[in-house]
Amino acid sequence: MGWALGDFPGVHDIVEYESRLNYVLPKYDIAAVCAYDLTQFGASCRNGHLADTSQVIVGKVLQENPFYVPPTNFLAELRGGNATVATVADVE
């Protein structure tokens, strides 16, 4: 996901995009993995992405994410300005 640190059209909406994937991916028999190098992405960005992901891999173990926010709620928080999640634009 290092490309998300670049200055590309739409890249600042990556958190919203990933949240919306939660509507689409369950319709298919596939697995999708977004790999973030934590040395490139700051903690605030990681926390934003953690909220929009239903499962996480921690220490090579796939597990349910206790911080997951369903996309309907997540997107409402982003639009309402009450979101406590960060976007890639917040990373310096």
N, CA, C and O atoms as a GROMACS GRO file, in nm:
protein
  368
    1MET      N    1   0.081  -0.120   0.000
    1MET     CA    2   0.000   0.000   0.000
    1MET      C    3   0.085   0.126   0.000
    1MET      O    4   0.033   0.237   0.015
    2GLY      N    5   0.215   0.111  -0.017
    2GLY     CA    6   0.303   0.227  -0.018
    2GLY      C    7   0.265   0.330  -0.123
    2GLY      O    8   0.294   0.448  -0.106
    3TRP      N    9   0.201   0.287  -0.231
    3TRP     CA   10   0.157   0.380  -0.336
    3TRP      C   11   0.062   0.485  -0.279
    3TRP      O   12   0.053   0.595  -0.333
    4ALA      N   13  -0.009   0.452  -0.170
    4ALA     CA   14  -0.107   0.544  -0.113
    4ALA      C   15  -0.042   0.667  -0.051
    4ALA      O   16  -0.111   0.764  -0.018
    5LEU      N   17   0.089   0.666  -0.035
    5LEU     CA   18   0.159   0.781   0.017
    5LEU      C   19   0.192   0.882  -0.092
    5LEU      O   20   0.237   0.993  -0.063
    6GLY      N   21   0.171   0.843  -0.217
    6GLY     CA   22   0.200   0.932  -0.329
    6GLY      C   23   0.090   1.034  -0.350
    6GLY      O   24  -0.015   1.029  -0.286
    7ASP      N   25   0.116   1.127  -0.440
    7ASP     CA   26   0.020   1.232  -0.471
    7ASP      C   27  -0.055   1.194  -0.599
    7ASP      O   28  -0.025   1.245  -0.707
    8PHE      N   29  -0.152   1.104  -0.584
    8PHE     CA   30  -0.230   1.056  -0.697
    8PHE      C   31  -0.376   1.098  -0.680
    8PHE      O   32  -0.422   1.113  -0.567
    9PRO      N   33  -0.448   1.116  -0.789
    9PRO     CA   34  -0.590   1.153  -0.777
    9PRO      C   35  -0.666   1.049  -0.694
    9PRO      O   36  -0.657   0.929  -0.720
   10GLY      N   37  -0.742   1.097  -0.595
   10GLY     CA   38  -0.826   1.010  -0.514
   10GLY      C   39  -0.756   0.941  -0.399
   10GLY      O   40  -0.823   0.878  -0.316
   11VAL      N   41  -0.624   0.950  -0.390
   11VAL     CA   42  -0.551   0.876  -0.287
   11VAL      C   43  -0.590   0.922  -0.146
   11VAL      O   44  -0.577   0.846  -0.050
   12HIS      N   45  -0.637   1.043  -0.133
   12HIS     CA   46  -0.674   1.094  -0.001
   12HIS      C   47  -0.806   1.034   0.048
   12HIS      O   48  -0.845   1.054   0.164
   13ASP      N   49  -0.875   0.962  -0.039
   13ASP     CA   50  -1.001   0.898  -0.002
   13ASP      C   51  -0.984   0.749   0.023
   13ASP      O   52  -1.083   0.676   0.023
   14ILE      N   53  -0.863   0.703   0.045
   14ILE     CA   54  -0.836   0.560   0.056
   14ILE      C   55  -0.910   0.496   0.173
   14ILE      O   56  -0.954   0.381   0.161
   15VAL      N   57  -0.926   0.565   0.284
   15VAL     CA   58  -0.995   0.508   0.399
   15VAL      C   59  -1.142   0.484   0.365
   15VAL      O   60  -1.198   0.380   0.399
   16GLU      N   61  -1.204   0.580   0.298
   16GLU     CA   62  -1.343   0.562   0.254
   16GLU      C   63  -1.354   0.448   0.154
   16GLU      O   64  -1.445   0.366   0.163
   17TYR      N   65  -1.262   0.442   0.060
   17TYR     CA   66  -1.261   0.335  -0.040
   17TYR      C   67  -1.253   0.198   0.027
   17TYR      O   68  -1.329   0.107  -0.007
   18GLU      N   69  -1.161   0.184   0.122
   18GLU     CA   70  -1.146   0.055   0.188
   18GLU      C   71  -1.270   0.019   0.270
   18GLU      O   72  -1.307  -0.098   0.277
   19SER      N   73  -1.332   0.117   0.329
   19SER     CA   74  -1.455   0.089   0.404
   19SER      C   75  -1.565   0.041   0.308
   19SER      O   76  -1.638  -0.053   0.340
   20ARG      N   77  -1.576   0.104   0.193
   20ARG     CA   78  -1.678   0.064   0.095
   20ARG      C   79  -1.652  -0.077   0.040
   20ARG      O   80  -1.746  -0.144  -0.003
   21LEU      N   81  -1.530  -0.122   0.040
   21LEU     CA   82  -1.500  -0.259  -0.003
   21LEU      C   83  -1.573  -0.362   0.084
   21LEU      O   84  -1.599  -0.473   0.039
   22ASN      N   85  -1.605  -0.325   0.207
   22ASN     CA   86  -1.678  -0.416   0.295
   22ASN      C   87  -1.820  -0.443   0.245
   22ASN      O   88  -1.882  -0.540   0.290
   23TYR      N   89  -1.873  -0.362   0.156
   23TYR     CA   90  -2.002  -0.389   0.091
   23TYR      C   91  -1.986  -0.490  -0.023
   23TYR      O   92  -2.077  -0.569  -0.049
   24VAL      N   93  -1.871  -0.486  -0.090
   24VAL     CA   94  -1.850  -0.563  -0.212
   24VAL      C   95  -1.787  -0.700  -0.188
   24VAL      O   96  -1.835  -0.801  -0.240
   25LEU      N   97  -1.682  -0.705  -0.109
   25LEU     CA   98  -1.605  -0.828  -0.094
   25LEU      C   99  -1.685  -0.949  -0.044
   25LEU      O  100  -1.659  -1.060  -0.091
   26PRO      N  101  -1.779  -0.932   0.048
   26PRO     CA  102  -1.855  -1.050   0.094
   26PRO      C  103  -1.937  -1.118  -0.015
   26PRO      O  104  -1.982  -1.232   0.003
   27LYS      N  105  -1.958  -1.052  -0.127
   27LYS     CA  106  -2.037  -1.109  -0.237
   27LYS      C  107  -1.957  -1.209  -0.320
   27LYS      O  108  -2.012  -1.279  -0.404
   28TYR      N  109  -1.826  -1.216  -0.295
   28TYR     CA  110  -1.740  -1.300  -0.376
   28TYR      C  111  -1.659  -1.395  -0.287
   28TYR      O  112  -1.633  -1.366  -0.171
   29ASP      N  113  -1.622  -1.507  -0.343
   29ASP     CA  114  -1.542  -1.606  -0.271
   29ASP      C  115  -1.394  -1.576  -0.294
   29ASP      O  116  -1.323  -1.650  -0.363
   30ILE      N  117  -1.349  -1.465  -0.236
   30ILE     CA  118  -1.210  -1.421  -0.251
   30ILE      C  119  -1.158  -1.370  -0.118
   30ILE      O  120  -1.234  -1.344  -0.024
   31ALA      N  121  -1.029  -1.357  -0.111
   31ALA     CA  122  -0.965  -1.292   0.004
   31ALA      C  123  -0.891  -1.170  -0.048
   31ALA      O  124  -0.827  -1.175  -0.153
   32ALA      N  125  -0.899  -1.062   0.027
   32ALA     CA  126  -0.827  -0.940  -0.009
   32ALA      C  127  -0.743  -0.899   0.110
   32ALA      O  128  -0.790  -0.899   0.224
   33VAL      N  129  -0.618  -0.864   0.084
   33VAL     CA  130  -0.528  -0.824   0.191
   33VAL      C  131  -0.466  -0.690   0.152
   33VAL      O  132  -0.409  -0.676   0.044
   34CYS      N  133  -0.477  -0.593   0.241
   34CYS     CA  134  -0.408  -0.465   0.223
   34CYS      C  135  -0.293  -0.465   0.322
   34CYS      O  136  -0.314  -0.467   0.443
   35ALA      N  137  -0.173  -0.462   0.270
   35ALA     CA  138  -0.054  -0.469   0.355
   35ALA      C  139   0.008  -0.331   0.370
   35ALA      O  140   0.048  -0.268   0.273
   36TYR      N  141   0.014  -0.285   0.494
   36TYR     CA  142   0.069  -0.154   0.525
   36TYR      C  143   0.202  -0.172   0.598
   36TYR      O  144   0.208  -0.240   0.700
   37ASP      N  145   0.306  -0.110   0.546
   37ASP     CA  146   0.436  -0.109   0.612
   37ASP      C  147   0.431   0.001   0.718
   37ASP      O  148   0.428   0.119   0.686
   38LEU      N  149   0.429  -0.040   0.844
   38LEU     CA  150   0.413   0.057   0.953
   38LEU      C  151   0.532   0.150   0.969
   38LEU      O  152   0.524   0.248   1.043
   39THR      N  153   0.642   0.120   0.901
   39THR     CA  154   0.754   0.215   0.903
   39THR      C  155   0.728   0.332   0.808
   39THR      O  156   0.791   0.437   0.820
   40GLN      N  157   0.635   0.314   0.712
   40GLN     CA  158   0.601   0.420   0.619
   40GLN      C  159   0.475   0.496   0.661
   40GLN      O  160   0.462   0.615   0.634
   41PHE      N  161   0.382   0.425   0.726
   41PHE     CA  162   0.256   0.486   0.766
   41PHE      C  163   0.258   0.514   0.915
   41PHE      O  164   0.296   0.428   0.994
   42GLY      N  165   0.219   0.634   0.953
   42GLY     CA  166   0.218   0.670   1.094
   42GLY      C  167   0.106   0.601   1.170
   42GLY      O  168   0.017   0.540   1.111
   43ALA      N  169   0.110   0.610   1.302
   43ALA     CA  170   0.011   0.545   1.389
   43ALA      C  171  -0.129   0.598   1.363
   43ALA      O  172  -0.225   0.521   1.367
   44SER      N  173  -0.144   0.726   1.337
   44SER     CA  174  -0.278   0.781   1.315
   44SER      C  175  -0.342   0.723   1.190
   44SER      O  176  -0.462   0.697   1.187
   45CYS      N  177  -0.262   0.702   1.087
   45CYS     CA  178  -0.314   0.641   0.964
   45CYS      C  179  -0.349   0.495   0.989
   45CYS      O  180  -0.454   0.448   0.944
   46ARG      N  181  -0.264   0.425   1.059
   46ARG     CA  182  -0.290   0.285   1.090
   46ARG      C  183  -0.420   0.271   1.166
   46ARG      O  184  -0.498   0.180   1.139
   47ASN      N  185  -0.446   0.359   1.261
   47ASN     CA  186  -0.569   0.351   1.338
   47ASN      C  187  -0.691   0.373   1.251
   47ASN      O  188  -0.794   0.308   1.271
   48GLY      N  189  -0.682   0.462   1.154
   48GLY     CA  190  -0.793   0.484   1.063
   48GLY      C  191  -0.823   0.360   0.980
   48GLY      O  192  -0.939   0.325   0.960
   49HIS      N  193  -0.719   0.295   0.933
   49HIS     CA  194  -0.739   0.175   0.853
   49HIS      C  195  -0.783   0.057   0.938
   49HIS      O  196  -0.851  -0.032   0.889
   50LEU      N  197  -0.745   0.057   1.062
   50LEU     CA  198  -0.786  -0.052   1.149
   50LEU      C  199  -0.936  -0.051   1.172
   50LEU      O  200  -0.998  -0.157   1.183
   51ALA      N  201  -0.996   0.066   1.181
   51ALA     CA  202  -1.140   0.076   1.207
   51ALA      C  203  -1.224   0.026   1.090
   51ALA      O  204  -1.337  -0.020   1.111
   52ASP      N  205  -1.172   0.033   0.968
   52ASP     CA  206  -1.253  -0.006   0.852
   52ASP      C  207  -1.227  -0.149   0.804
   52ASP      O  208  -1.269  -0.187   0.695
   53THR      N  209  -1.157  -0.227   0.886
   53THR     CA  210  -1.119  -0.362   0.848
   53THR      C  211  -1.179  -0.462   0.947
   53THR      O  212  -1.154  -0.453   1.067
   54SER      N  213  -1.259  -0.557   0.897
   54SER     CA  214  -1.328  -0.651   0.985
   54SER      C  215  -1.237  -0.758   1.044
   54SER      O  216  -1.264  -0.812   1.151
   55GLN      N  217  -1.129  -0.789   0.973
   55GLN     CA  218  -1.033  -0.886   1.022
   55GLN      C  219  -0.893  -0.830   1.004
   55GLN      O  220  -0.868  -0.751   0.913
   56VAL      N  221  -0.804  -0.870   1.091
   56VAL     CA  222  -0.664  -0.825   1.085
   56VAL      C  223  -0.572  -0.943   1.104
   56VAL      O  224  -0.609  -1.044   1.163
   57ILE      N  225  -0.452  -0.929   1.054
   57ILE     CA  226  -0.348  -1.028   1.078
   57ILE      C  227  -0.249  -0.966   1.175
   57ILE      O  228  -0.186  -0.864   1.146
   58VAL      N  229  -0.238  -1.028   1.291
   58VAL     CA  230  -0.146  -0.979   1.394
   58VAL      C  231  -0.056  -1.096   1.432
   58VAL      O  232  -0.104  -1.201   1.476
   59GLY      N  233   0.074  -1.077   1.416
   59GLY     CA  234   0.167  -1.184   1.449
   59GLY      C  235   0.140  -1.310   1.370
   59GLY      O  236   0.149  -1.420   1.424
   60LYS      N  237   0.106  -1.296   1.242
   60LYS     CA  238   0.078  -1.407   1.151
   60LYS      C  239  -0.052  -1.481   1.182
   60LYS      O  240  -0.075  -1.589   1.129
   61VAL      N  241  -0.138  -1.422   1.267
   61VAL     CA  242  -0.265  -1.485   1.303
   61VAL      C  243  -0.380  -1.398   1.254
   61VAL      O  244  -0.389  -1.280   1.288
   62LEU      N  245  -0.468  -1.457   1.173
   62LEU     CA  246  -0.588  -1.388   1.126
   62LEU      C  247  -0.691  -1.389   1.238
   62LEU      O  248  -0.722  -1.495   1.294
   63GLN      N  249  -0.744  -1.272   1.271
   63GLN     CA  250  -0.842  -1.265   1.379
   63GLN      C  251  -0.945  -1.155   1.353
   63GLN      O  252  -0.921  -1.063   1.274
   64GLU      N  253  -1.060  -1.167   1.420
   64GLU     CA  254  -1.162  -1.063   1.411
   64GLU      C  255  -1.107  -0.935   1.473
   64GLU      O  256  -1.034  -0.940   1.572
   65ASN      N  257  -1.140  -0.823   1.416
   65ASN     CA  258  -1.091  -0.694   1.462
   65ASN      C  259  -1.189  -0.635   1.564
   65ASN      O  260  -1.302  -0.601   1.528
   66PRO      N  261  -1.149  -0.622   1.690
   66PRO     CA  262  -1.240  -0.566   1.790
   66PRO      C  263  -1.267  -0.417   1.771
   66PRO      O  264  -1.358  -0.363   1.832
   67PHE      N  265  -1.189  -0.349   1.686
   67PHE     CA  266  -1.206  -0.206   1.662
   67PHE      C  267  -1.284  -0.177   1.534
   67PHE      O  268  -1.301  -0.061   1.496
   68TYR      N  269  -1.333  -0.282   1.469
   68TYR     CA  270  -1.404  -0.268   1.341
   68TYR      C  271  -1.531  -0.185   1.357
   68TYR      O  272  -1.608  -0.202   1.452
   69VAL      N  273  -1.552  -0.095   1.261
   69VAL     CA  274  -1.674  -0.015   1.254
   69VAL      C  275  -1.738  -0.048   1.120
   69VAL      O  276  -1.676  -0.027   1.016
   70PRO      N  277  -1.863  -0.100   1.119
   70PRO     CA  278  -1.929  -0.134   0.993
   70PRO      C  279  -1.932  -0.012   0.899
   70PRO      O  280  -1.938   0.102   0.945
   71PRO      N  281  -1.928  -0.037   0.767
   71PRO     CA  282  -1.915   0.074   0.672
   71PRO      C  283  -2.025   0.179   0.684
   71PRO      O  284  -1.997   0.298   0.665
   72THR      N  285  -2.147   0.140   0.712
   72THR     CA  286  -2.255   0.239   0.724
   72THR      C  287  -2.221   0.340   0.834
   72THR      O  288  -2.235   0.461   0.814
   73ASN      N  289  -2.178   0.291   0.949
   73ASN     CA  290  -2.142   0.379   1.060
   73ASN      C  291  -2.013   0.455   1.031
   73ASN      O  292  -2.003   0.575   1.058
   74PHE      N  293  -1.915   0.384   0.977
   74PHE     CA  294  -1.785   0.444   0.948
   74PHE      C  295  -1.799   0.561   0.851
   74PHE      O  296  -1.744   0.668   0.874
   75LEU      N  297  -1.874   0.538   0.742
   75LEU     CA  298  -1.890   0.643   0.641
   75LEU      C  299  -1.971   0.760   0.695
   75LEU      O  300  -1.944   0.875   0.659
   76ALA      N  301  -2.068   0.733   0.780
   76ALA     CA  302  -2.145   0.841   0.842
   76ALA      C  303  -2.054   0.927   0.930
   76ALA      O  304  -2.066   1.050   0.931
   77GLU      N  305  -1.964   0.862   1.004
   77GLU     CA  306  -1.870   0.937   1.087
   77GLU      C  307  -1.778   1.023   1.001
   77GLU      O  308  -1.750   1.138   1.035
   78LEU      N  309  -1.731   0.969   0.890
   78LEU     CA  310  -1.644   1.046   0.801
   78LEU      C  311  -1.718   1.167   0.745
   78LEU      O  312  -1.662   1.277   0.741
   79ARG      N  313  -1.840   1.149   0.702
   79ARG     CA  314  -1.918   1.257   0.641
   79ARG      C  315  -1.965   1.359   0.744
   79ARG      O  316  -1.976   1.478   0.714
   80GLY      N  317  -1.992   1.312   0.866
   80GLY     CA  318  -2.045   1.402   0.968
   80GLY      C  319  -1.940   1.486   1.037
   80GLY      O  320  -1.972   1.574   1.117
   81GLY      N  321  -1.815   1.458   1.007
   81GLY     CA  322  -1.709   1.534   1.070
   81GLY      C  323  -1.679   1.490   1.212
   81GLY      O  324  -1.596   1.550   1.280
   82ASN      N  325  -1.746   1.384   1.258
   82ASN     CA  326  -1.723   1.335   1.393
   82ASN      C  327  -1.627   1.218   1.394
   82ASN      O  328  -1.609   1.154   1.498
   83ALA      N  329  -1.567   1.190   1.283
   83ALA     CA  330  -1.480   1.073   1.273
   83ALA      C  331  -1.355   1.091   1.357
   83ALA      O  332  -1.299   1.201   1.366
   84THR      N  333  -1.313   0.984   1.419
   84THR     CA  334  -1.190   0.985   1.496
   84THR      C  335  -1.082   0.908   1.422
   84THR      O  336  -0.981   0.869   1.481
   85VAL      N  337  -1.105   0.885   1.292
   85VAL     CA  338  -1.008   0.811   1.212
   85VAL      C  339  -0.931   0.909   1.125
   85VAL      O  340  -0.979   1.018   1.094
   86ALA      N  341  -0.812   0.869   1.086
   86ALA     CA  342  -0.727   0.952   1.002
   86ALA      C  343  -0.729   0.902   0.860
   86ALA      O  344  -0.760   0.786   0.834
   87THR      N  345  -0.695   0.989   0.768
   87THR     CA  346  -0.680   0.950   0.629
   87THR      C  347  -0.532   0.954   0.594
   87THR      O  348  -0.450   1.002   0.673
   88VAL      N  349  -0.499   0.905   0.479
   88VAL     CA  350  -0.360   0.906   0.434
   88VAL      C  351  -0.308   1.049   0.428
   88VAL      O  352  -0.188   1.072   0.446
   89ALA      N  353  -0.396   1.145   0.403
   89ALA     CA  354  -0.354   1.285   0.394
   89ALA      C  355  -0.296   1.335   0.526
   89ALA      O  356  -0.220   1.432   0.528
   90ASP      N  357  -0.331   1.269   0.638
   90ASP     CA  358  -0.281   1.309   0.768
   90ASP      C  359  -0.138   1.268   0.793
   90ASP      O  360  -0.074   1.316   0.886
   91VAL      N  361  -0.085   1.178   0.710
   91VAL     CA  362   0.050   1.127   0.729
   91VAL      C  363   0.149   1.224   0.665
   91VAL      O  364   0.132   1.262   0.549
   92GLU      N  365   0.249   1.262   0.737
   92GLU     CA  366   0.349   1.355   0.681
   92GLU      C  367   0.463   1.281   0.619
   92GLU      O  368   0.555   1.343   0.566
   0.00000   0.00000   0.00000
